[in-house]
Amino acid sequence: MPKLDNIFISHACDILAETNSGLSGSKIIEYCNSYAIDYDKVIPHSTNPFKAPNKRTALRENLMVFEAKEQFCIIKELCDLSCFSKNEEVKELKENLYKRYGTYSDNKISETQLVQKTKHWLDNYPESLIQYENALSK
């Protein structure tokens, strides 16, 4: 299976490791080491300080070691961290992740929180809800 697009991964790392609102270098190492153990991978940056010029690069280079489905799961789980619960950029990143690479998800798209919220918003518009549900089934 091909890996996620390099540009998308770079974009995700720019958001998830953003200087002010992103993960710290030590948290990136902690999470990446955990994923490396889970998926039996050797990552280039497993200690802090890392040899990368910055934490965004360290995260990106670590992510590049994983397979596409693993990359999808890692980015999704990082987006779901409580520290990002109010971060609109991260919410948008997760939406784009599912739009572009939802086929790598273990969950059906119809079970995602975004789809469930959209259905709720369309409750008062039954004709639109029917069209939305038809689109999901296809």
N, C-alpha and C positions, 0 to 999 in steps of 0.2 A: 504494500500500500504506500502511495506517495506521502511525503511529509506535508505539513501545512505550508502554505506559501511563505517564503522568507520575509516578504514585506509585511505580511500579517503578523508574523511572530515578532518582528522588530517593533511594530506598532504596539502590540500587546505588552512588550517589555518596556517600552517608553511610558506606558500608562501604569503598569503594575510596579515599576521601580522608579517612578517619578520622584524627584528630589524631595519635595515637601510633603506629598500625600501618599507616596508609594511605600513599598516594603523597604526596610533597612537592609543593609548588606548582610548583617548577621542572620536576619530572618530569611533572606533569599537562600543563603547557604543551608540553613536549617531545613527549609522546605525541600530544596533540591536534593540534599543528602537523603532525606526520607523517601523521595520519589526514586532516587537512584537505587536504594535498597529494595523498594517495592517492585521495581521493574528490572532489577538485576543489570544496571548500567554503570559504567564508569564515566563520571562527569569531569570536565576540565577544571572546574572551580568548586572544590569541596572544603576549602578552609578560608577563613577570613583573617587577615586581608588576602584578597584574591589577586591574581596576576593580571586581571583585566583592567582596562583603564577606568572603568566605572561599573556601578552595579547593574545598569541596564545591559551592558555588554556581557557581563558575567551571567546574568539570567538568560540572555539570548543564546550564548554559547552552550550553556548547560542544556537548554531546551532542544537544541539542534541534535543532541545525542539520541533523543527519544523517537519512537515511531509515531506516526500521525495520530493514531487513536490515543496514545499515551500523552502526546502534546495537547490534544483536545481536552483530555481529562484534567491534566495539570493546570492549564489556563482556566478552565471552568472552575476548578476547586479554588484556585487563587482568587478568582473573581468573587467567589462565595464567602471569602473570609469576612468576619464581622467588622474588621477595620475598614472595609470598603462599602459597608452597607448604605452609606449616604453619598457615595461618590458616583456622580452621574456619568462620568467618563468610563468608569468600570462597568456600570450597568449597560452602557451603549456597547462597550467592547464585548460583553457577554452576549448581547443580542446579535451582534455581527458574527460572533463565533458560531452561534447556532444557525444563522442565515447561511453562512458560507460552508460550514463544516458539520452541520447537524447530523449528517449520515454517520459520523464517528461516535455519536452519543449512544450510550446504552439505554437511555430513556427515549420513549417515543416523544416526538415534538409536541404532540397533543397533551402530554402530561407535564410540560414545563410550566413554570410559574407565569411566564409571560403570556402564554396561550390561555391559561386559566383566568388571568386578570382581564385579558381582552374579551373573553367570553362573558365575564361578569359585566364589563362595561357595555356590552352589546345586548344585555338582557332587555333593556327598554326599547330595542330596535329589532324586533323579531325577524323581519325580512333580511336585514343585514347579518344577523346571527346565523340564519340558515345558509346564506352565501359563504360566510366565514367557515362554518362547519363543513360545507361541501368542499371548499378548497383544502381544508385539513385532511379530509378523507382521501383526496386525490394525491 
